[in-house]
């Protein structure tokens, strides 16, 4: 057995043995036990996936033959290894975080059960990504769905958790059934459930069957990915789960939905058509915009992050849609750039969203609440947590020099390249989607400024926030680890992009188009036009040569002779410039403007009020109210509380409003469908009146109808 095969066996052995051995471990030691076993399994996954990504080989092994379904086999190629590598990073951080975080449940819920479900979830995720036939893939997918439900419903005494778990399971199973039908269509054509047979069958499918497979699998997997309109489970399930599980749900499980879409519709059955690309592009843009709108108006930390997950997965999906459209028009270079941007953002989202969910869990554990209206001032009590969360908010807001900026910038630049397409209607679609993604990026800044400012700055607005203390080291270390990755993927994109270009089969030549070899020692430097190189060397593109290996530090897309540069960016140089500006600002203020001034401390002036009360400060609700007012037609909230009370002699009253918002997908799609089904059920219920003669008549009518249909079929056959 190869090293990769041995390590994969080790992953499943650790998860299986850990789930069983955890039942014998004392409850108080279960958090540490889960942290160790989960971390070791994640490290083994990390090693295997990194080895495949580095070598470019494909690990494959056959398991058992089941007649007549075929042979169950596992395989790890570059695509699945990329997803597994990202999943392993998130699960490593989440497992370490569990060591201290899970202690809050001691004496309330069974940590032995959580340990078992958690480790089995890790095993099922790994199996999904290495499954090489439809049967094993679907079995692993169902295992992932069930263990996810059990973890979301872990706090089963809370109605919120139970309802969220059932909703997630029900919607997930509906999507799962759609995926099964898509696989069956392929299997009927190929005569086998093995991926190689399905891929061969996909080449022989007619246009109608291809569209059917695409729609079934896109929206079936889209349920798990959190795409509009099948994402209403997501903002309920993620807040209900423990924080370490929420990080995996958002940073790993949503990616599995994307993996299913990509594996089916770009690999097994490549559906590179203009119509499919437009569907993916529009659904992705709608998911991004709707997700960030709900996130901006949400005050619960974890619910905000859950809505934001729909936003980020929407950006990834929009990038995939743009890549499909460019491929359909025969623009492989632009398609490759779009796919790189999409997968880059997928990786970035997994890292900073896991970081923010762990930060939200730490805040909830230390302050006793996730409500931004009741937080504040935590930066003084929890400086390390605040620093890590600040990096996460800057990254998710797409601000340089962090990783979210690189992938969102690349995505928007790719959208602008639609000017090269010949169709005016398609250009209009791209323009509208690009505007939607730009609005999404702007709202994301608003959303996460609110999150950090209302949660960590200002004064505490509750006793829990006022008494909060810093989290233990086992909670801080994984957050710092993820924050460091967000920073590195932001300042070193010229090293990430070539790796993604090599690993993605649809972006093989895009590294040269995005990362020209500006370092003279880099391979390919001599192929660049001398005048082009000279001009960029004068601008400093060669700075760093000798200190950094590789091609250079500039991300740039070249055009023709008249327009040699279409877009260019360097977060590496941005970092140096930002540090210089900060140092200069500090020097001017400290050494010049305030050098001769004495510093004095006085009681702050509070508008004549003896003491500034928390109720008088700016709240998260007030911060996001402009967005709520502007988009009120979409939110259409219901006011359930409107109270006013006097809070100080100089302030006449404080106004409190509690409004409940029904998700737009629920309001426009799910609730009308539910009402129609309930109305039909009510009409059918009238048939159940208890009269035996009527029931006999129903049976006779059914038999007559069956006979009529049978006779009609026989007549048609003859």
C-alpha positions in Angstrom: 0.0 0.0 0.0 1.3 3.5 -0.9 1.9 6.2 1.7 -1.2 8.1 0.6 -3.3 4.9 1.0 -1.9 4.3 4.4 -2.6 7.8 5.6 -6.2 7.6 4.3 -6.6 4.4 6.2 -5.2 6.2 9.2 -7.8 9.0 8.8 -10.7 6.5 8.9 -9.1 4.5 11.7 -8.6 7.5 13.9 -12.2 8.7 13.3 -13.8 5.3 13.8 -11.7 4.3 16.8 -12.0 7.8 18.2 -15.8 7.7 18.0 -15.9 4.3 19.8 -13.1 5.0 22.3 -14.7 8.4 23.2 -17.6 6.5 24.8 -15.2 5.2 27.5 -13.4 8.5 28.1 -14.6 10.5 31.1 -16.9 13.4 30.1 -14.6 16.1 31.4 -11.7 14.8 29.3 -13.8 14.5 26.1 -13.0 18.0 24.8 -9.2 17.3 24.9 -9.7 13.8 23.5 -11.7 15.2 20.5 -9.2 17.9 19.9 -6.3 15.4 19.8 -8.0 12.8 17.6 -9.6 15.4 15.3 -6.3 17.2 14.9 -4.4 14.1 14.0 -7.0 13.0 11.5 -6.9 16.5 9.9 -3.1 16.5 9.8 -3.2 13.1 8.0 -5.7 14.5 5.5 -3.5 17.6 5.0 -0.5 15.4 4.3 -2.3 13.2 1.7 -3.9 16.1 -0.1 -0.6 18.2 -0.1 1.3 15.2 -1.5 -1.2 14.8 -4.4 -1.2 18.5 -5.1 2.6 18.6 -5.1 3.2 15.5 -7.2 0.3 15.9 -9.6 -0.4 12.2 -9.4 -3.7 10.5 -8.8 -4.1 8.1 -5.9 -6.6 5.3 -6.7 -7.7 2.1 -5.0 -10.5 -0.4 -5.5 -12.5 -1.6 -2.5 -15.2 -4.2 -3.2 -17.3 -5.3 -6.2 -21.0 -5.3 -5.7 -23.0 -7.0 -8.5 -24.6 -5.6 -10.5 -23.7 -2.1 -9.3 -20.0 -2.3 -10.1 -16.8 -1.8 -8.1 -16.6 0.6 -5.2 -13.3 2.5 -5.5 -11.7 5.6 -4.1 -9.5 8.1 -5.9 -7.8 11.4 -5.0 -7.0 13.6 -8.0 -6.0 17.3 -8.0 -9.5 18.6 -7.8 -10.6 16.5 -4.9 -7.2 17.0 -3.2 -7.7 20.8 -3.4 -11.0 20.6 -1.6 -9.6 18.1 0.9 -6.6 20.4 1.7 -8.9 23.3 2.5 -11.2 21.1 4.5 -8.2 19.8 6.5 -7.1 23.3 7.4 -10.5 24.2 8.7 -11.0 21.0 10.6 -7.5 21.2 12.2 -8.3 24.7 13.5 -11.8 23.6 14.6 -10.5 20.5 16.4 -7.9 22.5 18.4 -10.6 25.1 19.3 -12.8 22.3 20.7 -10.4 21.6 23.6 -11.6 24.6 25.6 -14.8 25.7 23.9 -16.7 22.4 24.5 -16.2 22.7 28.3 -19.2 25.0 28.3 -21.5 22.0 27.6 -20.2 19.9 30.5 -23.2 18.8 32.7 -25.7 20.0 30.1 -25.3 17.8 27.0 -23.5 14.6 26.2 -20.0 15.4 24.9 -19.5 11.7 24.2 -22.2 11.9 21.6 -20.8 15.1 20.1 -17.3 13.5 19.9 -18.8 10.5 18.0 -20.8 12.6 15.5 -17.9 15.1 15.0 -15.4 12.4 14.1 -17.9 10.5 11.9 -18.5 13.8 10.1 -14.8 14.1 9.4 -14.7 10.6 8.0 -17.8 11.1 5.8 -16.3 14.4 4.4 -13.1 12.6 3.5 -15.0 9.7 1.9 -17.1 12.1 -0.2 -13.9 13.7 -1.6 -12.2 10.4 -2.5 -15.3 8.5 -3.7 -14.8 7.3 -7.3 -18.3 5.9 -7.9 -21.8 7.2 -7.5 -22.8 4.6 -4.9 -20.0 5.3 -2.5 -20.4 9.1 -3.1 -24.1 9.0 -2.3 -23.6 6.8 0.8 -20.9 9.2 2.1 -23.1 12.2 1.3 -26.0 10.7 3.3 -23.6 10.0 6.2 -22.4 13.6 6.1 -26.0 14.9 6.1 -27.1 12.8 9.0 -24.1 13.6 11.2 -24.4 17.3 10.3 -28.1 17.1 11.5 -27.1 15.4 14.7 -24.5 18.1 15.4 -26.8 21.0 14.6 -29.4 19.4 16.9 -26.8 18.8 19.6 -28.5 21.3 22.0 -31.7 19.3 21.6 -33.4 20.9 24.5 -33.7 24.2 22.6 -36.5 24.4 20.2 -34.4 26.6 17.9 -31.8 23.8 17.4 -34.4 21.1 16.8 -36.3 23.2 14.2 -33.1 24.2 12.5 -31.8 20.7 12.4 -35.1 19.3 10.9 -35.2 22.1 8.3 -31.6 21.4 7.3 -32.2 17.7 7.0 -35.5 18.1 5.1 -34.1 20.5 2.5 -30.9 18.5 2.3 -32.8 15.3 1.6 -34.9 17.0 -1.1 -31.6 18.1 -2.8 -30.2 14.7 -2.3 -33.1 13.1 -4.1 -32.6 15.5 -7.1 -28.9 14.5 -7.2 -29.8 10.8 -7.1 -32.1 11.2 -10.2 -29.3 13.0 -12.0 -26.9 10.1 -11.3 -29.5 7.6 -12.4 -30.0 9.3 -15.7 -26.2 9.0 -16.3 -26.1 5.4 -14.9 -28.9 4.4 -17.3 -26.8 5.6 -20.2 -23.5 4.3 -19.0 -24.6 1.0 -17.4 -22.5 1.5 -14.4 -22.1 3.7 -11.3 -18.4 4.2 -11.7 -17.3 7.8 -12.4 -15.3 6.7 -15.5 -18.5 5.0 -16.9 -20.6 8.1 -16.0 -18.1 10.3 -17.8 -18.2 8.2 -20.9 -22.0 8.2 -20.7 -22.1 12.0 -20.4 -20.5 12.4 -23.8 -23.5 10.6 -25.4 -26.3 12.4 -23.6 -28.7 14.4 -25.7 -29.3 18.1 -25.1 -32.5 17.6 -23.1 -30.9 14.9 -20.9 -27.9 17.2 -20.3 -30.1 20.1 -19.3 -32.0 17.8 -16.9 -28.8 16.4 -15.3 -27.4 20.0 -15.0 -30.5 21.5 -13.4 -31.1 18.5 -11.0 -27.5 18.4 -9.8 -26.9 22.2 -9.8 -29.9 22.9 -7.6 -29.6 19.6 -5.7 -26.0 20.4 -4.7 -27.0 24.0 -4.4 -29.1 23.2 -1.4 -25.9 22.2 0.5 -23.9 25.0 -1.0 -26.4 27.6 0.3 -27.5 29.1 -3.0 -30.7 31.1 -3.5 -33.5 30.1 -3.5 -32.7 26.9 -1.6 -30.7 28.3 1.2 -33.3 29.2 3.9 -32.0 26.4 6.1 -28.5 28.0 6.4 -29.2 31.1 8.6 -31.1 28.8 11.0 -28.8 25.8 11.2 -25.4 27.6 11.5 -26.3 29.7 14.6 -27.9 26.6 16.3 -24.8 24.5 16.0 -21.8 24.7 18.4 -19.2 27.2 17.1 -16.6 24.5 16.2 -19.3 22.8 14.1 -20.5 26.1 12.6 -16.9 26.7 11.3 -17.0 23.3 9.6 -20.5 23.8 8.2 -19.5 27.1 6.6 -15.9 26.4 5.8 -16.2 22.8 4.6 -19.8 21.5 4.1 -20.8 24.4 1.8 -17.7 23.7 -0.3 -18.9 20.1 -0.7 -22.0 21.5 -2.5 -19.6 23.4 -4.8 -17.5 20.2 -5.2 -20.6 18.3 -6.3 -21.6 21.0 -8.8 -18.0 21.2 -10.3 -17.4 17.4 -10.3 -20.7 16.7 -12.1 -21.1 19.6 -14.4 -17.5 20.5 -15.3 -15.8 17.1 -15.0 -18.1 14.1 -15.4 -20.6 15.8 -17.7 -19.0 19.0 -19.0 -22.0 21.2 -19.7 -20.1 24.2 -21.2 -23.0 26.0 -22.8 -24.0 29.6 -22.8 -27.4 28.9 -21.2 -25.9 26.9 -18.3 -23.3 29.6 -17.7 -25.9 32.4 -17.5 -28.0 30.3 -15.1 -25.0 29.8 -12.8 -23.9 33.5 -13.1 -27.3 34.9 -12.2 -28.0 32.5 -9.4 -24.6 33.2 -7.9 -25.0 37.0 -8.1 -28.5 36.8 -6.6 -27.2 34.6 -3.8 -24.4 37.1 -3.1 -26.6 40.1 -3.0 -29.5 38.6 -1.0 -27.0 37.0 1.4 -25.2 40.3 2.2 -28.4 42.3 2.5 -29.7 39.9 5.2 -26.3 39.8 6.9 -26.1 43.6 7.1 -29.4 43.9 9.0 -28.8 40.9 11.3 -27.7 41.5 14.9 -27.0 37.9 15.9 -23.3 37.3 15.3 -23.6 33.7 14.0 -26.8 34.4 12.0 -25.0 37.3 10.3 -22.0 35.1 9.4 -24.4 32.4 8.1 -26.1 34.9 5.7 -22.6 36.1 4.7 -21.8 32.5 3.8 -24.5 32.6 1.2 -23.0 35.8 -0.1 -19.5 34.4 -0.4 -20.6 31.1 -2.0 -22.6 33.3 -4.4 -19.5 35.1 -5.4 -17.7 31.8 -6.0 -20.7 30.5 -8.1 -20.8 33.7 -10.1 -17.1 33.2 -11.0 -17.9 29.7 -12.1 -20.7 31.0 -14.2 -18.5 33.6 -15.9 -15.9 30.8 -16.6 -18.5 28.6 -18.3 -19.7 31.5 -20.4 -16.2 32.4 -21.5 -15.5 28.8 -22.3 -18.7 28.6 -24.4 -17.5 31.6 -26.4 -14.1 30.0 -26.9 -12.1 32.3 -24.6 -10.1 29.8 -22.6 -7.7 32.3 -21.1 -10.5 34.4 -19.7 -12.3 31.3 -18.6 -9.2 30.1 -16.7 -8.9 33.4 -14.9 -12.5 33.3 -13.9 -12.1 29.7 -12.5 -9.0 30.8 -10.6 -10.8 33.7 -9.1 -13.7 31.4 -8.1 -11.6 28.7 -6.4 -9.3 31.4 -4.8 -12.4 32.9 -3.2 -13.6 29.5 -2.2 -10.4 28.9 -0.3 -10.4 32.4 1.2 -14.0 32.1 2.4 -13.3 28.9 4.1 -10.4 30.4 6.1 -11.9 33.7 7.2 -15.4 32.4 7.8 -14.0 29.6 10.0 -12.0 32.3 11.8 -15.0 34.5 12.4 -17.2 31.6 13.5 -14.6 30.6 16.1 -14.4 34.2 17.1 -18.2 34.4 17.5 -18.1 31.3 19.6 -15.5 32.7 21.8 -17.5 35.9 22.3 -20.6 34.0 23.1 -18.7 31.8 25.6 -17.0 34.8 27.3 -19.7 37.4 27.2 -22.8 35.1 27.3 -24.5 36.6 24.3 -24.1 36.9 20.5 -26.4 39.9 20.2 -24.4 42.9 18.9 -26.8 45.3 20.7 -25.7 43.8 24.0 -21.9 43.6 23.3 -19.3 46.3 23.0 -16.0 47.1 24.6 -14.5 43.6 24.2 -11.3 44.8 22.6 -10.0 45.8 26.1 -11.0 42.6 27.8 -10.2 40.2 24.9 -7.4 41.8 22.9 -6.1 38.6 21.2 -9.6 37.5 20.1 -10.3 41.1 18.9 -7.1 41.2 16.9 -7.9 37.8 15.2 -11.5 38.8 14.5 -10.3 42.2 13.1 -8.2 40.4 10.6 -11.1 38.2 9.7 -13.4 41.2 9.2 -10.8 43.0 7.1 -10.4 39.9 4.9 -14.1 39.2 4.4 -14.6 42.9 3.7 -12.2 42.5 0.8 -9.8 45.1 2.0 -6.1 44.9 1.1 -3.7 43.4 1.9 -5.8 40.4 3.0 -6.9 37.5 1.0 -10.6 38.5 0.3 -9.4 41.5 -1.6 -7.4 39.4 -4.1 -10.2 37.0 -5.1 -13.0 39.6 -5.2 -10.8 42.0 -7.2 -10.0 39.2 -9.6 -13.7 38.3 -9.9 -14.8 41.8 -10.6 -12.0 42.3 -13.2 -13.1 39.1 -14.9 -16.6 40.4 -15.1 -15.3 43.5 -16.9 -13.7 41.3 -19.5 -17.2 40.6 -20.9 -16.5 43.5 -23.3 -14.6 41.0 -25.4 -17.8 38.9 -26.0 -19.7 39.5 -29.2 -23.3 39.3 -27.8 -24.8 42.6 -26.5 -27.5 40.8 -24.3 -24.7 38.8 -22.7 -22.7 41.9 -22.0 -25.8 43.5 -20.4 -26.2 40.4 -18.1 -22.5 40.6 -17.2 -22.9 44.4 -16.5 -25.9 43.8 -14.2 -24.2 40.9 -12.4 -21.0 42.9 -12.1 -23.0 45.8 -10.6 -24.7 43.4 -8.2 -21.3 42.0 -7.0 -19.9 45.5 -6.6 -22.9 46.5 -4.5 -22.3 43.2 -2.5 -18.7 44.2 -1.9 -19.8 47.6 -0.6 -22.4 46.2 1.7 -19.9 43.7 3.0 -17.8 46.5 4.3 -20.8 48.1 6.0 -21.8 44.7 7.5 -18.5 43.9 9.0 -17.7 47.4 10.2 -20.9 47.1 12.2 -19.8 43.7 13.4 -16.5 44.7 14.8 -17.4 48.2 15.9 -20.6 47.2 17.8 -19.0 44.0 19.2 -15.6 45.1 20.2 -15.4 48.9 20.3 -17.2 51.5 22.5 -18.7 50.6 25.9 -20.2 47.4 27.1 -23.9 47.3 26.8 -24.5 44.3 29.1 -23.1 42.9 32.3 -21.8 39.8 30.4 -19.8 42.0 28.0 -18.5 44.1 30.9 -17.3 41.0 32.8 -15.8 39.2 29.8 -12.2 37.9 30.0 -9.8 36.6 27.3 -10.2 33.0 26.0 -7.7 30.3 26.8 -4.7 29.6 24.6 -6.4 26.6 22.9 -9.1 29.0 21.6 -6.6 31.7 20.6 -4.1 29.6 18.7 -6.5 28.3 16.0 -7.8 31.8 15.4 -4.3 33.2 15.1 -3.4 30.3 12.7 -6.4 31.1 10.4 -5.7 34.9 10.6 -2.1 34.2 9.5 -3.3 32.2 6.5 -5.7 35.1 5.6 -2.7 37.4 5.6 -0.3 35.2 3.7 -2.9 34.4 1.0 -3.5 38.1 0.7 0.1 39.3 0.3 1.4 36.4 -1.8 -1.1 35.9 -4.5 1.6 35.4 -7.1 2.5 32.1 -5.4 -1.1 31.0 -5.0 -2.3 31.7 -8.5 0.3 29.4 -10.2 -0.6 26.6 -7.9 -4.3 26.9 -8.6 -3.6 27.2 -12.3 -1.7 23.9 -12.1 -4.3 22.1 -10.1 -7.4 23.1 -12.1 -7.7 21.4 -15.5 -9.7 24.4 -16.8 -7.0 27.0 -16.0 -3.8 25.3 -17.1 -2.4 28.3 -19.1 -3.8 31.1 -17.0 -0.8 31.5 -14.6 1.3 33.0 -17.4 -1.6 35.4 -18.2 -1.9 36.6 -14.6 1.6 36.4 -13.1 4.2 37.4 -15.8 7.8 36.5 -14.9 9.1 40.0 -13.9 12.0 38.6 -11.9 14.9 38.3 -14.4 15.8 34.9 -12.9 12.3 33.6 -13.5 11.7 31.1 -16.2 10.0 32.8 -19.2 11.3 36.3 -18.4 13.0 36.5 -21.8 9.7 35.9 -23.7 8.2 39.2 -22.5 8.6 42.2 -24.9 11.6 44.2 -23.8 9.8 47.5 -23.8 7.0 46.1 -21.7 9.5 44.7 -19.2 11.5 47.9 -19.1 8.5 50.1 -18.3 7.4 47.8 -15.5 10.8 47.5 -14.1 10.9 51.3 -13.9 7.7 51.1 -11.9 9.4 48.7 -9.4 8.0 45.4 -10.6 11.4 43.8 -10.1 11.6 44.9 -6.4 12.1 41.8 -4.3 14.2 39.9 -6.7 16.8 38.0 -4.8 14.7 38.1 -1.6 11.7 36.2 -3.0 11.7 33.2 -5.3 9.2 32.8 -8.1 8.1 34.9 -11.0 7.5 38.3 -9.3 5.0 40.0 -7.0 2.7 41.6 -9.5 -0.7 40.2 -10.7 -1.2 41.5 -14.2 -3.2 40.6 -17.3 -1.7 41.7 -20.5 -3.6 42.9 -23.6 -2.5 43.8 -27.1 -0.1 46.4 -28.4 -2.4 49.4 -28.0 -3.5 48.3 -24.5 -0.6 46.4 -23.1 -2.0 46.2 -19.5 -5.7 45.4 -18.9 -5.4 45.3 -15.1 -2.6 45.1 -12.6 -2.3 44.8 -8.8 0.3 43.9 -6.1 -0.8 43.4 -2.5 2.8 42.7 -1.7 3.8 46.3 -2.6 0.5 47.5 -1.1 1.6 46.1 2.2 4.9 48.0 2.1 3.0 51.2 1.2 0.5 50.7 4.0 3.2 50.2 6.5 5.0 53.3 5.3 1.8 55.4 5.5 1.1 54.2 9.0 4.7 54.9 10.2 4.5 58.4 8.5 1.2 59.1 10.1 2.4 58.1 13.6 5.6 60.1 13.2 3.7 63.3 12.1 1.2 63.0 14.9 3.5 61.9 17.7 6.7 63.8 16.9 5.3 67.0 15.4 1.6 67.7 16.1 1.4 66.5 19.7 5.1 66.8 20.8 4.6 70.0 22.8 1.2 69.2 24.2 0.5 67.9 27.6 -1.9 64.9 27.9 -4.6 65.3 30.5 -7.3 62.9 31.6 -10.8 64.3 32.4 -14.2 62.9 32.8 -15.8 62.7 29.4 -18.5 65.1 28.5 -21.8 63.2 27.9 -24.1 66.0 26.7 -24.9 67.1 30.2 -25.9 63.7 31.4 -24.4 62.6 34.7 -23.6 59.1 33.4 -23.7 57.8 29.8 -25.9 54.7 29.8 -25.5 51.8 27.4 -29.0 52.5 26.1 -27.8 56.0 24.8 -25.0 54.6 22.7 -25.2 53.8 19.0 -26.5 50.2 18.5 -26.1 47.6 15.7 -29.8 48.1 14.8 -29.3 51.8 14.3 -26.1 51.3 12.3 -27.8 49.0 9.8 -31.1 50.9 9.7 -30.4 52.9 6.5 -29.9 49.6 4.6 -33.1 48.2 6.2 -35.0 51.3 5.1 -33.6 51.4 1.5 -34.3 47.7 0.9 -37.5 47.5 3.0 -39.5 46.3 -0.1 -37.4 43.1 -0.1 -37.2 42.6 3.7 -40.9 43.4 4.4 -40.5 42.9 8.2 -43.2 42.5 10.8 -43.0 44.7 13.9 -43.6 42.5 17.0 -42.6 45.1 19.6 -42.5 48.9 19.7 -41.8 50.3 23.2 -40.6 53.7 24.5 -39.3 54.6 27.9 -37.5 57.5 29.6 -33.9 56.7 30.4 -32.6 60.0 31.8 -33.9 63.4 32.7 -32.3 65.1 29.7 -33.2 62.4 27.3 -37.0 62.1 26.8 -37.2 58.4 25.9 -35.5 55.3 24.4 -37.3 53.6 21.5 -37.1 49.8 21.2 -38.4 48.0 18.2 -38.2 44.3 17.5 -39.0 43.3 13.9 -39.1 39.8 12.4 -38.1 39.4 8.8 -39.3 36.5 6.7 -36.6 35.4 4.2 -37.5 36.4 0.6 -37.2 32.8 -0.6 -39.6 31.7 2.1 -42.0 34.4 1.2 -42.0 34.1 -2.5 -41.4 30.4 -3.0 -41.6 28.1 0.0 -44.6 29.5 1.8 -46.9 29.8 -1.3 -46.0 26.1 -2.1 -46.6 25.1 1.5 -50.0 26.9 1.5 -51.1 25.2 -1.7 -50.1 21.8 -0.4 -51.9 22.4 2.9 -55.0 23.6 0.9 -54.9 20.4 -1.2 -54.5 18.3 1.9 -57.5 20.0 3.5 -59.6 19.2 0.5 -58.5 15.6 0.5 -59.1 15.4 4.3 -62.8 16.1 3.6 -62.9 12.6 2.0 -62.2 11.0 5.4 -65.7 11.2 6.8 -65.9 7.7 8.3 -68.6 6.2 5.9 -67.5 2.7 4.9 -69.7 2.7 1.8 -67.8 5.7 0.4 -64.5 4.1 1.1 -65.6 1.0 -0.9 -66.6 3.3 -3.7 -63.1 4.9 -3.7 -61.5 1.4 -4.0 -63.8 0.5 -6.9 -63.1 3.7 -8.7 -59.4 3.2 -8.3 -59.6 -0.4 -9.7 -61.7 0.8 -12.7 -59.2 3.5 -13.4 -56.3 1.0 -13.2 -58.1 -1.3 -15.6 -58.8 1.5 -18.0 -55.2 2.5 -18.1 -54.0 -1.1 -18.5 -56.4 -1.8 -21.4 -55.3 1.5 -23.0 -51.6 0.4 -22.8 -52.4 -3.1 -24.2 -54.3 -1.5 -27.1 -51.6 0.9 -27.9 -49.0 -1.9 -27.8 -51.0 -4.1 -30.2 
